Amino acid sequence: MCLISIIIPTFNRSALLKRALDSIYEQTVSGYEVIVIDDGSTDGTADMIRIDYPNAHYHYQSNAGVSFARNNGIKRAKGTWLAFLDSDDEWVPKKLENQLKLLNSFPEYKICHTEEIWIRNGIRVNQMKKHQKSGGWIFSRCLPLCAMSPSSIVIHRSVFEDIGYFDTQLPACEDYDLWLRITAKYPVLYIKEPQILKYGGHEDQLSQKYWGMDQYRIKALQKIISGNQLSDENKQQAINMLLKKSKVFQKGALKRGKVESAQYYQQLIDSFL
């Protein structure tokens, strides 16, 4: 069994995918496999992988979304540890080396994430305070918004066997949902030096495709609250966040004249009061 399985979901990003793959093959560690899950590309991705990256394991699936693609990669992975890289991001050369070194120093931990550099439309931008990352028991920090980047994560495969995979019913914020389930049960390690370059601003990003991303975070909160995996403290924090987000959506729906949507969120609010 190889040490690390690196999973890249992609859809019609052949040019950007090259940058991501190059950053993997420039890593300073060995003992990894690269799994590219092509979510129905029509831009020549298959030929590019076959010619330029023959050592990568390429798998095509009919277009089903990023969650299906990542789950497909997880199921095919042979590694003890799993890492993810979005096809529009890239790693610094020592990313995996630094994470494995930290994980080896703290064998009780099963998840490690890192700081990131943000680049929007070719320009580096500073993150706001609300995006500040940390390690340890970070469930409460994961409630407002996604507090870890998929491209920065290294996770022991046993975690997925314990808490399940990405939720394919969520068209967006599927990573937010997963991090809630993980951080409710596991502490995480954090490397404060940026280990990835995260690019944004292109039209095919989910944040560009779906308006009102908090509606999917609310669904994720409903799901985890209704389960039995939260401590009393974490459950109350999750309820408080659900109420906060639902009130914002309810007011917004009223302003736009969307009566049914406003009624739905009001009923949701009332059910927790």
C-alpha positions in Angstrom: 0.0 0.0 0.0 1.3 3.4 -0.9 1.7 6.1 1.7 -0.4 8.9 0.2 -3.2 8.9 -2.3 -3.7 12.4 -4.0 -7.1 12.9 -5.4 -7.9 15.6 -8.0 -11.4 16.1 -9.3 -11.6 18.0 -12.5 -14.1 19.2 -15.1 -13.0 21.0 -18.3 -9.9 22.5 -16.8 -7.2 20.9 -18.9 -4.9 23.9 -18.8 -5.3 24.6 -15.1 -5.0 20.9 -14.3 -1.4 20.9 -15.7 -0.3 23.5 -13.1 -1.9 21.4 -10.3 -0.3 18.2 -11.5 3.1 19.8 -11.9 3.0 20.9 -8.3 2.3 17.3 -7.2 5.2 15.9 -9.2 7.5 18.6 -7.8 6.9 17.4 -4.2 9.9 16.5 -2.1 8.5 13.2 -0.9 7.9 9.9 -2.7 5.5 7.1 -2.1 2.3 8.6 -3.4 -0.2 7.9 -6.1 -2.1 10.5 -8.2 -5.8 9.8 -8.9 -7.5 12.2 -11.4 -11.3 11.9 -11.5 -12.6 13.5 -14.7 -16.2 14.5 -14.1 -17.2 14.4 -17.7 -14.7 16.7 -19.4 -15.0 17.4 -23.1 -11.8 19.5 -23.5 -9.2 16.8 -24.1 -8.3 16.2 -20.5 -8.0 12.4 -21.1 -5.5 12.8 -23.9 -3.5 15.4 -22.0 -3.2 13.0 -19.0 -2.3 10.1 -21.2 0.4 12.0 -23.0 1.9 14.3 -20.3 1.2 12.4 -17.1 1.2 8.7 -17.9 1.9 7.8 -14.2 -1.3 9.3 -13.0 -4.4 7.1 -12.5 -7.0 8.6 -14.7 -10.7 7.7 -14.3 -13.6 9.2 -16.3 -17.1 9.5 -14.9 -20.3 11.0 -16.3 -20.8 14.5 -15.0 -22.1 14.2 -11.5 -20.4 16.9 -9.5 -17.3 17.4 -7.3 -18.6 15.3 -4.4 -19.2 12.3 -6.5 -15.7 12.8 -8.0 -14.0 13.1 -4.7 -15.9 10.1 -3.3 -14.9 8.1 -6.4 -11.3 8.9 -5.7 -11.5 8.0 -2.1 -13.0 4.6 -3.0 -10.2 3.9 -5.5 -7.4 5.2 -3.2 -4.8 2.7 -1.9 -3.0 5.1 0.4 -2.9 5.2 4.2 -3.3 9.0 4.0 -5.5 10.9 1.5 -4.8 14.3 0.2 -7.0 16.4 -2.1 -6.0 19.1 -4.7 -8.6 21.1 -6.6 -7.6 21.3 -10.3 -7.3 25.1 -10.2 -5.0 25.2 -7.1 -1.3 24.3 -6.6 1.0 23.1 -3.8 4.4 24.4 -2.7 7.1 21.8 -3.2 7.4 20.8 0.5 3.7 20.7 1.3 3.4 17.0 1.8 6.8 16.7 3.4 5.9 19.3 6.0 2.5 17.7 6.8 3.8 14.2 7.1 6.6 15.4 9.4 4.0 17.0 11.6 1.7 14.1 11.6 4.6 11.7 12.5 5.4 14.0 15.4 1.8 13.8 16.7 0.6 10.3 15.8 -2.7 10.8 17.8 -3.8 13.2 15.1 -5.5 12.1 11.9 -6.0 15.4 10.0 -3.7 18.2 9.0 -4.5 21.4 7.2 -2.4 24.4 6.3 -2.5 28.1 5.7 -3.0 29.2 2.1 -2.1 32.1 -0.3 -5.2 33.6 -2.1 -4.9 34.8 -5.7 -7.9 36.4 -7.3 -7.8 37.2 -11.0 -4.0 37.0 -10.9 -3.5 39.3 -7.9 -2.6 38.2 -4.4 -5.3 39.2 -1.9 -5.3 39.3 1.9 -7.7 37.1 3.8 -10.2 38.7 6.2 -10.1 37.9 9.9 -13.1 35.6 9.6 -11.0 33.3 7.4 -8.3 32.9 9.9 -7.4 29.2 10.4 -6.2 27.3 13.4 -5.6 23.8 14.8 -6.9 21.7 17.7 -10.6 21.3 18.4 -12.0 23.7 15.9 -15.7 22.7 15.5 -16.9 26.2 16.6 -14.6 27.8 14.1 -16.0 25.7 11.3 -19.6 26.9 12.0 -19.6 30.3 10.3 -18.0 29.3 7.0 -15.6 26.7 5.6 -12.5 26.9 7.8 -10.3 24.4 6.0 -9.4 24.2 2.3 -9.8 20.8 0.6 -6.5 21.5 -1.3 -4.6 21.8 2.0 -6.0 18.7 3.7 -4.2 15.4 4.5 -6.6 12.9 6.2 -6.1 9.3 7.4 -8.3 7.0 5.5 -9.9 5.7 8.7 -11.6 9.0 9.2 -13.7 8.5 6.2 -14.5 5.0 7.3 -15.7 6.5 10.5 -17.7 9.6 9.5 -18.6 8.9 5.9 -17.8 10.6 2.6 -18.7 13.9 0.9 -22.5 14.5 0.8 -23.5 14.2 -2.8 -26.9 15.7 -2.1 -25.3 19.1 -1.5 -24.6 21.0 -4.8 -22.2 23.3 -2.9 -20.6 23.6 0.6 -20.0 19.9 0.6 -16.6 20.6 2.2 -18.3 22.7 5.0 -20.5 19.7 5.7 -17.6 17.3 5.9 -15.5 19.5 8.1 -18.4 19.8 10.6 -18.7 16.1 10.8 -14.9 15.6 11.1 -14.1 18.4 13.7 -17.0 17.3 15.9 -15.0 14.1 16.5 -11.4 14.9 15.8 -8.8 17.6 16.6 -6.8 18.8 13.6 -3.2 19.9 13.1 -2.4 23.2 11.4 0.6 24.5 9.6 0.6 28.3 9.7 3.0 28.8 6.8 1.1 28.7 3.5 1.5 25.4 1.7 -0.9 26.0 -1.2 -1.8 28.7 -3.7 -5.5 28.9 -4.0 -6.8 30.6 -7.2 -10.2 32.2 -7.6 -12.2 34.5 -9.8 -12.9 32.1 -12.7 -16.4 31.6 -13.9 -16.7 27.8 -13.2 -16.2 28.1 -9.5 -19.1 26.9 -7.4 -19.2 30.2 -5.5 -19.8 31.9 -8.8 -22.5 29.3 -9.9 -24.6 29.2 -6.8 -26.2 32.3 -5.2 -26.6 32.4 -1.4 -24.2 29.7 -0.4 -25.4 29.8 3.2 -28.6 28.0 2.2 -26.4 24.9 1.8 -24.6 25.5 5.1 -28.0 25.7 6.8 -28.9 22.3 5.3 -25.6 20.9 6.6 -26.3 22.4 10.0 -29.8 20.8 10.1 -28.3 17.4 9.3 -25.6 17.4 11.9 -28.0 18.8 14.6 -30.5 16.0 13.9 -27.8 13.4 14.4 -26.4 12.1 17.6 -22.7 12.8 17.2 -22.5 16.3 18.8 -21.7 17.1 22.4 -24.3 19.2 24.2 -22.0 22.3 23.8 -21.4 21.7 20.1 -25.0 21.1 19.4 -26.1 24.4 21.0 -23.4 26.2 19.1 -24.7 24.6 15.9 -28.3 25.6 16.7 -27.2 29.2 17.4 -25.4 29.4 14.0 -28.4 27.8 12.2 -30.7 30.4 13.8 -28.4 33.2 12.8 -28.1 32.1 9.2 -31.8 31.3 8.9 -32.8 34.8 10.1 -30.6 36.4 7.5 -32.2 34.3 4.8 -35.7 34.8 6.0 -35.3 38.6 5.9 -33.7 38.4 2.5 -36.5 36.3 1.1 -39.1 38.8 2.4 -37.3 41.7 0.8 -37.3 39.9 -2.6 -41.0 38.9 -2.2 -40.2 35.2 -2.0 -43.1 34.4 0.4 -42.7 30.6 0.4 -39.0 30.8 1.1 -39.5 33.3 3.9 -42.2 31.0 5.4 -39.9 28.0 5.2 -37.1 29.8 7.1 -39.5 31.2 9.6 -40.8 27.7 10.3 -37.2 26.5 10.7 -36.4 29.2 13.1 -39.6 28.5 15.1 -38.7 24.8 15.4 -35.6 25.7 17.4 -37.0 28.4 19.6 
